Structures are given as structure tokens and as C-alpha cells.
Amino acid sequence: MFSVAAAVSVVLVFTGAANGEPATATVAPSIQEVTGQGTDACPSMSLCLYQDHNLNADKPARIWIFPVSEERQDFSLREHDAANRPSSGYLNAPGLGWAAYLFPDYTCGFDGSRDAEAIQFHGGRQLNDLDGVNGRAKRYGYFYKNGKWSKTQEWGITEQTLYLNDRAGCISTGSYSSTSELRPPIDGDM
């Protein structure tokens, strides 16, 4: 059982980039908010982020719903009630071909000279706690790869255990192919 509350947000959908064309942005659906618990409260083809651990198992609480479609959609949570609130999540999509990413800051992706980190949801993935989850992190420092340390400090991607409980700033959803740039190659360990 759940109830629905309206939510408004500005979201960008990137189209064209997969075909070698310049990416263009269009407005995507808004973030829906419901009150409920468990996977049954999460609509098909949606990433649901839950206010409490274990998908709100102890009591009905807020769930923020992000639609998943073929195109990549970025949802900035800047000035949105869902910012820095989710404690668990579930991607209700078929196991293959769909992905969603949770970034703790208000920028989706790993662009620029800045620390960045993200955890990935693939179809059917349920995270009862957003702390202690392996994900990709962009860091500045020395990297260890193929038995050698880099000689200079540089920006690079590493895999780390991330602690994103109550740290949600940007969400990306889409098909596996439209979100490929959100899975940059690993540059090594730090």
C-alpha cells in the first residue's frame, strides 16, 4: 500500500550521442514520491530510493521514483526534498540491459577535475543499505596497476567501498548502452 505525492524537478535526457551525433537535452519525467515499503511499491521500469533502510521494512515511509527508459536521464536533486535522504534502493527493471547510478553530489558523471563517486544498480538489484557498497570513484593521487605505481599524481578511476547512505545528489537512469560513459575503465588501486 502506498500514497502518491506530486514532485517537480528539472531533468535532462541526452539523445543522439550514442549515434555519434552531438548530445541534445530534453526535459524528462519528474520524480514521483509515494509512501510505502518493499519492492511491491516500486513500479516497473523504475529506480526507487527509499527513505529508510531495508526498503522501508519497519514502516511505510517515503519512496522517490525515477523512471527508466531507453535514453539516459539525469535527475539533479539540488533543492529537491529527496536530496541526501535515501537509505536503500531497488531497480525494478529486467536483469539485462538497464542501469541506474547514484552520485552523492549534484553532478551526474565523472567529468571534470573533481572527486566523484557512484554506485550502480542493474536490473533487479536491491540494496538494503547504501553504505558499504562497491562502486567507482574518481580520485586524485597515485594509482597501482599491473604491478606498478604511477610516477605522478593524476585524476583516475578506482573501485572502492562507498558510503552513500543519506548522500544522494544526482541520479542517472537508462539503458545499459545509453549509460556506458558512467562506467569508465578502472585506472588502478590507490
Wavefront OBJ file of the C-alpha trace (Angstrom):
o trace
v 0.000 0.000 0.000
v 1.266 3.446 -0.834
v 0.124 7.019 -1.400
v 1.268 9.402 -4.106
v 2.581 12.955 -3.697
v 3.467 15.260 -6.567
v 7.085 16.190 -7.119
v 8.607 18.608 -9.595
v 12.164 18.510 -10.881
v 14.236 19.521 -13.854
v 15.708 16.521 -15.603
v 17.754 16.170 -18.747
v 17.514 13.377 -21.292
v 20.549 13.010 -23.548
v 19.812 11.815 -27.079
v 21.931 11.463 -30.180
v 25.295 10.835 -28.506
v 25.108 7.062 -28.996
v 24.910 7.536 -32.778
v 27.939 9.828 -32.987
v 25.723 12.911 -33.084
v 26.042 15.766 -30.601
v 24.064 15.085 -27.436
v 20.899 17.138 -27.087
v 18.964 17.585 -23.871
v 15.195 17.448 -23.424
v 13.027 17.574 -20.323
v 12.415 14.150 -18.780
v 9.582 12.995 -16.499
v 9.515 14.391 -12.979
v 10.443 12.477 -9.858
v 7.417 10.841 -8.280
v 7.124 10.470 -4.500
v 4.994 7.833 -2.783
v 4.678 6.486 0.734
v 5.114 2.746 1.038
v 7.512 -0.102 1.674
v 9.089 -3.057 -0.088
v 9.631 -3.924 -3.734
v 5.878 -4.079 -4.462
v 5.666 -0.281 -4.069
v 8.230 0.228 -6.855
v 6.659 0.481 -10.341
v 8.101 -1.478 -13.238
v 10.949 0.261 -15.123
v 11.830 2.498 -12.171
v 14.649 3.101 -9.740
v 13.130 3.501 -6.282
v 15.104 5.120 -3.489
v 13.691 4.513 -0.020
v 13.887 6.876 2.943
v 14.751 4.090 5.404
v 16.957 1.003 5.376
v 15.665 -2.348 4.086
v 13.276 -0.676 1.622
v 11.286 0.941 4.471
v 10.683 -2.503 6.036
v 9.848 -1.198 9.536
v 7.074 1.177 8.466
v 5.721 2.870 5.347
v 7.919 5.865 4.528
v 8.844 7.980 1.527
v 9.951 6.408 -1.748
v 11.320 8.515 -4.607
v 10.670 7.014 -8.049
v 12.931 7.685 -11.048
v 11.655 6.375 -14.410
v 13.938 4.226 -16.563
v 13.748 4.495 -20.358
v 15.952 3.790 -23.358
v 17.565 7.258 -23.213
v 19.828 8.356 -20.379
v 18.046 10.629 -17.910
v 19.894 12.687 -15.280
v 17.939 13.824 -12.223
v 19.673 16.512 -10.153
v 18.326 16.567 -6.616
v 19.571 20.091 -5.903
v 16.818 21.802 -3.859
v 14.665 18.642 -4.088
v 13.221 17.011 -0.981
v 14.915 13.694 -1.887
v 18.414 15.222 -1.662
v 20.593 13.427 0.888
v 17.716 11.319 2.244
v 17.676 7.810 0.686
v 18.986 4.890 2.738
v 18.153 1.946 0.426
v 17.202 1.319 -3.192
v 15.792 -1.077 -5.778
v 15.891 -1.063 -9.594
v 12.671 -2.661 -10.833
v 13.754 -3.479 -14.388
v 14.635 -6.684 -16.242
v 18.044 -8.077 -15.243
v 19.785 -7.288 -18.521
v 20.035 -4.037 -20.407
v 19.113 -1.441 -17.759
v 21.162 0.590 -15.282
v 20.884 3.376 -12.735
v 23.573 5.304 -10.869
v 23.535 7.190 -7.575
v 26.015 10.075 -7.210
v 26.384 11.866 -3.837
v 26.982 15.315 -5.331
v 24.640 17.228 -7.625
v 26.514 16.313 -10.827
v 25.917 13.038 -12.646
v 29.040 11.552 -14.179
v 32.783 11.668 -13.728
v 33.595 14.739 -15.867
v 35.907 17.497 -14.694
v 38.711 17.730 -12.163
v 36.767 16.781 -9.064
v 36.246 13.856 -6.725
v 33.258 11.832 -7.854
v 31.755 8.519 -6.841
v 28.785 6.383 -7.825
v 27.123 3.100 -7.081
v 25.446 1.181 -9.881
v 22.092 -0.546 -9.867
v 21.452 -3.152 -12.550
v 18.025 -4.633 -13.230
v 16.601 -6.318 -10.138
v 19.359 -5.087 -7.790
v 18.161 -4.413 -4.270
v 20.413 -2.574 -1.819
v 19.014 -2.680 1.709
v 21.678 -0.211 2.814
v 23.537 2.353 0.699
v 26.612 2.131 2.957
v 29.449 -0.280 2.275
v 28.654 -0.796 -1.431
v 31.399 -1.236 -4.039
v 31.365 1.434 -6.709
v 33.539 3.577 -8.939
v 35.300 6.613 -7.513
v 37.270 9.353 -9.254
v 40.213 10.433 -7.149
v 43.426 12.437 -7.441
v 46.542 10.551 -6.424
v 48.875 7.682 -7.247
v 47.408 4.560 -8.867
v 48.654 0.971 -8.700
v 48.100 -1.129 -11.826
v 49.904 -4.087 -13.405
v 52.378 -4.268 -10.511
v 53.467 -0.624 -10.771
v 52.611 2.679 -9.129
v 52.058 5.753 -11.285
v 55.021 8.130 -11.134
v 52.928 11.264 -10.755
v 49.650 12.116 -9.140
v 46.753 12.194 -11.573
v 42.979 12.023 -11.769
v 41.805 8.460 -12.209
v 39.071 5.922 -11.575
v 39.332 3.283 -8.888
v 36.920 0.825 -7.321
v 36.191 1.493 -3.650
v 33.731 0.687 -0.924
v 31.420 3.704 -0.849
v 29.232 5.068 1.939
v 26.307 6.831 0.268
v 23.643 6.450 2.954
v 21.783 9.777 3.121
v 24.077 11.158 0.380
v 22.059 11.429 -2.831
v 22.633 14.353 -5.176
v 22.178 13.102 -8.734
v 20.560 10.016 -10.267
v 21.130 8.684 -13.804
v 18.901 6.034 -15.366
v 18.741 4.461 -18.805
v 19.573 1.525 -20.988
v 22.946 -0.103 -20.437
v 24.191 1.325 -23.753
v 22.991 4.904 -23.092
v 24.750 4.977 -19.696
v 28.087 3.487 -20.830
v 30.102 6.656 -20.055
v 29.055 6.261 -16.404
v 31.166 3.078 -16.284
v 34.664 4.445 -17.031
v 37.535 1.929 -17.033
v 39.381 1.370 -13.761
v 42.808 3.085 -13.692
v 44.055 1.013 -10.748
v 44.035 0.793 -6.973
v 45.027 3.660 -4.717
l 1 2 3 4 5 6 7 8 9 10 11 12 13 14 15 16 17 18 19 20 21 22 23 24 25 26 27 28 29 30 31 32 33 34 35 36 37 38 39 40 41 42 43 44 45 46 47 48 49 50 51 52 53 54 55 56 57 58 59 60 61 62 63 64 65 66 67 68 69 70 71 72 73 74 75 76 77 78 79 80 81 82 83 84 85 86 87 88 89 90 91 92 93 94 95 96 97 98 99 100 101 102 103 104 105 106 107 108 109 110 111 112 113 114 115 116 117 118 119 120 121 122 123 124 125 126 127 128 129 130 131 132 133 134 135 136 137 138 139 140 141 142 143 144 145 146 147 148 149 150 151 152 153 154 155 156 157 158 159 160 161 162 163 164 165 166 167 168 169 170 171 172 173 174 175 176 177 178 179 180 181 182 183 184 185 186 187 188 189 190
